[in-house]
Amino acid sequence: MNPNDWRLQGIDPSTRLRAPRAAAVAGILFSVLLITGLLLLRRSVPVGPLEAGQWLRESSGTVAVALNLVPFAGIAFLWFIGVLRDRLGDREDRFFATVFMGSGLLFLAMLFAAAAFVGGIVAAYRIGFDRLPGSVTFTVAREFANEAMNIYAVRMAAVFTAATSTLALRTGFVSRWIAFIGYATALALLVAGHYIDWIVLVFPIWILLLSLHILVDNFRVSPKVGASGSARKGDA
């Protein structure tokens, strides 16, 4: 929306400009927190259903730190979704906006469920269940967390990325090349989610790219709005 249109509707352009900036900051915060948490888990928890839980004895503290980052990443992601919708405004397509929001919320639900099960494993081990590693309970809980993350959360991340990219192409709220990268990201998440370990990292990396683009674009627009406002005051 043009800054002049905002004034005709009685909207302060500086307020509208702060919304994209907030979305960018929230997206960057989400990306950094989730990438950090996933890398800590990748370093501490071996990949593979047959591992016997040796990481509980050696790296449970690191895993707990990684899990504590997840709720804050989720809060930032919710903020990102809300402010991004505000950026779309009247240009929002209801169908794709519904898919966009629904897939984002389902992604968070699966992410939280996976983190909760891993957290449960760590907590059970700490309160004295030394025989937990290698047990049936351990295997079931670990595989539930693995399936929730690598199948369901990854697929919802793919749908969210595709919906966001489609909205970007339809409304032009970001550059087209960001949307095309988003489609490639969504395809990778859909196809390789169960075959490539930690493919979920691609999702926060794309959110980080999108957020940085929004932030840079916002700072590029801000001086123009300020200059046009000063010119009108001079004319008055």
Beta strands, then each sheet from edge to edge (+ up, - down):
end
